[in-house]
Amino acid sequence: MNLIVALRTLRRSNLVNLYETVTNTILEALKRGVIPWRKPWDASVSLPINAISNRAYRGVNTFLLSLSPYTDHRWLTFKQVQEKGGRVRPGERSTMVVFWKRWEPTKNAKDPDETPKPHAPLLRYFNVFNAEQAEGLELPELYRPEPRSEHQRIECADLLVEAMTDRPTIREGGKAAWYRPSDDLINIPPMAKFQSSDSYYATLFHELGHATGHEKRLNRSGVTQAIQFGSGEYSKEELVAELTSAFCCATVSLDNSLMEDSASYIDGWLSVLRGDHKAVVIAAAQAQRAADYIRGVTYQ
């Protein structure tokens, strides 16, 4: 085996291990009955951010960091802790976050005129510490706003639904919530049929998540192709919609932690993640795009 082949093999092995590490973290939480993407969200406090840039962590990192026991939502690398005049307390363990790195194509030295082939993005990681794991940090005092009232949450949720570009037709009625791609239609029972207004909007955002996969929007195969109910592809699309709902609920401070028959849902997610170690990372990335589409946000 030559050096190039060995390096490629090592890179693939490390990538597989990284997916497994992320997935195992989520699996362990589900085994304990903790659903990382279902919680009483408060967008200004609960969503984890980098303490230096103030940018929110995205994709699966939102859930990896939200599993921590800390009340401070600010995170830093070891180097950033030092740059802010602090130090990580002895014995503290870091938390892994992942990101996609796109490798730049290289030119063929033997044929400079040959168009280089683009490389697929690869998953990479780095480690961060919560602000509560360090001492001596020169950070502003943590701002904790007053919780939003139910009226404010409903108002914000309505505004988010209305903000969606080219949103599907939403019809209220019946006993079940569903999305039908053939006529781009969402059906949802009246709010009075739900345990709370938060549950109503969490369900609506779930169906809007499916709708983002329509061919005229994000063109996701789990929506555009004929998928058999209960199949692996069906389950993965359901996970995308579930995570999309979580991102949207976090945006408007909804509590999406209420769930009927949660044990059944957990068993289903355990089955999906055990069958495909890439599922949660890819689903979270697709869900982030879907939530961004609903919110009308574009990231470079």
N, C-alpha and C positions, 0 to 999 in steps of 0.2 A: 504494500500500500504506500503510494507516494505521499509527500507532505500535504499537498493540496487536498487529496481525498481524505486524509486523516483529519485535517482541520474541519472539513465539511461534515464529517461523521461526528466529530466532537461537538460542533455547533448544533447539529440536529439533536444530539443527545441532551445537551444543556437546555435546548428549547423545550423538549419533551418534559424534562424535569421541572422546568419553570411552570409550565401549564399544570403539571401534577401538584406542585406546591400550592399554587393558587386554589386549585379545585379542592384539594384536601383541607385547606383552611375553611372553605365554605361547607364542605361535607361534615366536618367536625361540629360546626355550629348547628347544622340541620339535625345531626344526631342528638344534640342536646335539646332539640326543640326550639332553637333560636333561628328565626328566618331573617337573615341579614337585611333584606330589602323591605321588610315590613316593620314599621315602628312609628311612633308619634313624631313626625318630622317637624323641625323648625328650621327653615331655610337659612336664617341668619345665625344660628348657633350650631345645629347638628351637622350640617354639611361640612366635611373636612376641607380645610384650605391650607396652602403653604403660608407659613407665618411671615415670610419675606416678601413674596410677590402678591399675596392675598388672592391668588387664583385658586379656584376650587379644583380639587382632584376630580378626575372624570372616569367614566366607565366603571370597571370592576373595583377600582381603588376606592370609590365611594363606599362600597360595602365592606371591603377589607379593613379600612380604617374605622368604620362605624362599629365594628365588632369590639373595639377596644373599650376598656372600662373608664376612660377619661371623660371629664365633662368639658374640657377645653378642646375646641375643634381645630386648633392650630398645630401644624407639624413642621419639623425642620430636619434637614440632614445633619449629620454629626458636624460637618464643616460649618454649616449655617449656625449651629448652636455656639460654636467657638467665635464666629464672626460677630455674634450678638452679645459677646462678653460672658457667655454662660458656660456651663459644663454639664455633661450628662452624669446623673448620679450613678455611683458604682453599683453594678449588678443589674442595671436597667437593660432590657432587651429591645432591640429595634423592631420595627414592623416593615414588611416588604410592600413596596408599590411597584407597579409595572408600567411600561410605556412601550409604544411602537417606534422602532427605529428603521427608517428606510435607507438601505445601503445604496450609495451612488454607483451606477454602472461604470465599469472600467473599460477603457478602449483596448482593442486588440493590438498589441505592439507589432505584430506581423502584418496587420492590415489596418492602418490608422483611419481609413475611410469607412470601415465597417461600422454600422450603427450599433452601439452597445445595447444589449438587452436589459430592460428594466428589472430590478430585483424586487421581489415581494418584501413587504415590511416584516421585520422580525421582532419578536417580543423580548424586551430587556427589562431589567429591574434595578432599583436602588433601595436603600434602607433609610427610614426616617424615624424620628423620635417625637413623641407628643411634648408639647410645652410643659406639661406637668411632670415629665421625666427629667427635666433639667432644672438647674438652679442658677441664679444670677443673671437671667436673661434680661436684656434691655428691650422689652417689648411693651407696647401700650397696654393699659389695663383692659382686661377682657370685657367687652360690651355685651350685656345680656338684656335684650329688649323685652318688653312686656309681651306675653303670649297674645296672639290674635284671637278675637272673639269668633264665635261660629258665624255670625253675620259677615265679618271681615273675610273669613276663609271662603265662604260661599261666593262672595263678591269677587275675590281674587281668582277663584276657580273658574267662574263664569267668564271673566276677562281672558283667562288663558285659553279656554275653549274657543272663544270668539277670535282670538289672535291668530289661530291656525290658518295658514294660507291654503286656499282651495280645500277646505275641510269637507268631509263627506256629509251627506244628509243624515241628520240625527232625528229619529222618530221615537217618541216616548209611548210606552204601552206594553201590554203583555206581561209574562212572568219570567222571561229570560232575556239576558243581554247577549248580543251577538253582532258580528260584522259580516256582511255579504259582499264580497268583492265584485260580483257580476253587475250589480247596480250601485256599488259604492254607498251602501246603506248601513247605518248603525241603528240597532233597536235596543232600547234600554227601558226597564220598568220604571214607573213613577218613583220619585224620591221617597214617598211614604212607605214603599215596599222594602226599603233598606233599613238596617239597624241605625244608621246615622247619615247625615249629609256627607260626611267624609267618605263613608263606604260607597255612597252613590257616585261621587266624583272619582274615587279610586277605580271603580268599575268602568266608568265612562272613559277614563284615561287609558285603561287597558284596551278597550275597543278602538280608541283613537290610535293606540300603538299599532294594532293590526292594520288599520287604515293607512298608516304611513307606508306600508309595504306595497300598496297598489302600484301598478306599472307606471302610472302618471306621476308618482311621487318618488319613493326610494327604490321601487322595483325589486322587492325582496322575494326570493324564491319561495319562502314559506307561505306567501300570500298569492303570488302570481301563478304558481304551478298547482296541479291537482295533487293534494296531499291527503293521504288516508288518515281518517280519525284514529288517534291512538298510536300512530307511527312515530318513529324517532324524529322525523322532520316536523311533524305536527307538534310534538312536545317541545322542540327547540323554538318554534315560532311562538308557542304559548309562553315560554320563558322570556323571549324578547318583549312580548306585550306586557308581561308581569313587571319586568325591570323598567320598561318605559313608564308604566304607571307610577312606579316608585320614584323615578326622577321627577315626574310632573308633580306628584304629591309633595315632594321635598321643596319644589319651587314655590308652592303656595301654602306651605305649612299645614298640610292635611295629615290626619292620623289614619294611616292605612294598616294599622296593626290588627284590627278586628277581622277575623276570618272564621267562617263556619267550616267545620270538618277540616281543621288545619292539619291533623294527622294524615289524612288522605293526600292533601297537597304536598306535604313534606315527603311522603313515600314516593310520590310521582317525581319530584325534583331530585331525590336521591337516586332514583333509577336513571334519570337522564344524565346526571353528572357522572355517575359510575360508568356509564356506557361510553362517554366521550369526555376526556379530560380537557378538551378545548372548548366545550360547549359554553361554560359560564363566561369565559373571557370574551369569546366571540359574540355571544348574546348580549353581554353588557356593552360592548362597543357598538353593536347594531342598535341597541336600545338608547344609547346616548345620542346617536344620530337621529333616531326617531323623536326623542324628546326635544332635541334642538330644532327639528323641523316643526313640531307643534308650537314651540315657543317663538319660532321665527328668528332663531339665533344661528349665525354662521361663524364657524371657527376656521382659521387658516391651518 
